[in-house]
Amino acid sequence: MTRAALLVLADGRFPAGGHAHSGGAEAAVKAGRITDPASLEEFCRGRLHTAGLVAGALAAAAVLGADPRELDAAADARTPSPALRAAARRLGRQLLRAARTTWPCAELDALAREFPKGAHQPVVLGLAARAAGLTPQDAAHCAVYESVSGPATATVRLLSLDPFDATRVLARLAPELDRVADAAVEAARSVAAEGVDALPAVSAPLLEVMAQAHAAWPVRLFAS
């Protein structure tokens, strides 16, 4: 196992398509819910403990060998918004393309055949981490970090926010990221005995509603 692979997978420059998505930040900015570093921190904290926890658990469960088809169905059930489901699959398809080039393996090839239109991104992330020789904890950390780093980066562009302030928000959230990743892995380890119903199913209804509205905008900077 090489821990450097985690840096590659979590790097914002990894060509997985995340730069085109704001994680709901664009809609939140337009609605006046994100206006400054303090409100960005609260927005990211909400995503971390909902979408981040769910994504981290799905990714960790994939590393642990849970059936990708069952995990993908579980991700679908935990994503009420059709717009967010579509975005998750687009991101999954792009991540899978990048991962198959970076860490070629039969398991990733099989996933591509099973889901020609893309599996949910956290499921692909977990299998990519597995192919890279990473641990469930690594995959969970990568997923929960993505849940907040995407909105933080997008807000720099949307509000011309000082990048130093956005980075400070992520640093302040770091201890919570660790705790959420630990909880995600603990839940993922229960899947072998209890099935995918053991995975977290927490939600953020406002994010779902805003995602649907955002998808209908005729002009937008980000895909989601």
N, C-alpha and C positions, 0 to 999 in steps of 0.2 A: 504493500500500500504506500502511496506517496501523498503526503498531505499537501504538496504543492498543487496537486490536481484540484483540490478544493479552491485554491486561489484562481485557477483557470476557469472553473465552473461558475464561481461567484463574481468574476470580473465583469463589470458593466460593458466591457468591450467584446466579450464573448458573443459571437453573432447569433444570438437566440431571439432577437426581435423585441426585446423588452423596452428598448429606447423609444419605440413608437406608442407605448402605452403609459398612461399616467396613474393607473390604479384608482381611478375615481377622482383624482385631484383636480382635473380640468373642470368637471362639473361642480365640485365643491368651491373652487375659486369663483366661478361665475355666480354661484348662489350666495357668495359672501361668507362662506363657512371657513375658508382659509384666506387670511388677510396678512398674516405676519408669522414670525417664527413660533410664537406661542400657540397660535391656532393650528399651524402645521404640525406641531408636536402632538396636540390632542387628536388631530385627524389620524396621524400615523399610529398613535397608541391604540386607537379604536380598531384600525385595520390589523395591527399586530395581534390583538387578543381575539380576533374573529377570523378573518380570511387568512392571516398568518398562521394561526394555530392549526386550522384545518389543513392548509397546504403543507405545513411541516409534518403533520401526522401522516398524510397521504404519501409524501416523499419518503419518510422513514420506513413506512410499511412496505413500500416498493423495494427498498434496499434489503429488507428482511425476507423478501421472497413471496409476499402476498400476491395472489393472482391479479395481474394488471387489469383484466376485464372486470373483476369485482371492484377493484379500486376505482376504475373509471366510472362505473355505475354509481359508486358511492359519492364520487365527486359531482356527478350530475345531480344526484339527489340533494346535495348540499349547496347547489348553485341555482336558486329559483329563477334568476334573470336569464332569459334566452340570450340577451346581448353578452352577458358575462360568460355564459357557457360557450358561445361562439368564439369569444376572445381567448378563452382558456385553450380551446382546441387549436386556434391559429398559432398561439404561442407554443403549444405542445408540438405542433408540426414543424415549426421553425427550429425549436430546440432539438428535436429528434434528428433533423437534418444535420445540424452542427455536431451533435454528439456522435452520430454514426461516422462522420468524417474524422473526428478527434479520437474516439475510442471504439474502433470497429469491433463488433461482436454479434454473435448469432441472436442474442436476446433482443438487442435493439432492432435488428433486421426483422425479427418476428413481430415486434410491436408495430413496425411500419406496415407490415402486411395486414395485421389485425385491424389497424386504424388508419386506413389510407387518407382520411380527412383530418387526422390528428387526434391523439388522446389528450386528456386534460394535462396541462403543463406540469402540475406537481407530480403526477404519475411518471411522466417522462423524465422529470428531474431526478426522481428516485432511481430509475433504471439507469440513467446516465451516471449518477454517482456510483451505483453498483458496478457499472462497467469500468469506471475509473479507479476502482479499488477503495472507495471511500466507505465510511461507516454510516449507520442510520443517524447518528448525532450530526455528522457532517452535512448530510442531506437536509435534515431539519433546520440546522443553522442557515444553510443557503436559502431555503424556502422562506423562513421568517425574515431574514434580512431583505430579500427581494420584496417582501410585502410592504416594507417601509422605505427602502432606498428608491424604488420607482417613483412614488409620490413626491419624495423630497427632491429628487433630481428634476422632475417635471415642474415643480413649483418654482424652481430657480428660473426656468424659462417663462412660465406663465405670469409670474409677478415681478420678474427681474429681481428676485430675492438674492441677497448676498450669498454666494456659495459657502462662505465660511459659516454663516448662520444655519444653513441647511445641514451642513456637516456636524455642527454642534448639536442639532436636534438628534441626529442618528447616534452620536456619542452618548448623549443623555439617556437614550433608550436602550443602550447596550446591555445593562443588567437585566432589563425586562426581556430582551431578546433571548438571553441565556435561559431564563426561567421558562419562557414559552417553548423554546426548543426542547428543554428537558421534559416538559409536560407532553409535548408531541411524541417524543420517542417512547415515553412510558405508555401512552395510549396505543402506539403502533405495535408494541410488544404484546399487547393483549389480543391482537387480531388472530393470531394462530389458534388460540383457544376459544375466542368468543365471536370471531368473524368481523366483518367490516363495520357492524353496528357498534363496535367498541370505539370507533374513531370519533373524534369531536364533531359536533354538528352545530356549533355556535354560528350565529348569523348577524349580519348588519343590514336590516331591512332598508335603511335609508340609502346605503350604497347600491343595493339592488335597484331601487326605484330610480335613483339618479343615473345609473348605468343605462336603463331603458330610455330615459329622456335624452341622454347624451348621444346614444346611437342614432337618434332621429334628427340630430342637428344637421343642417345642410352644410355648414362649414365648421370644422373643428381642427385643432392642432394635433390631437392625439387620437389613436384608434379606440381607446377606452379610458 
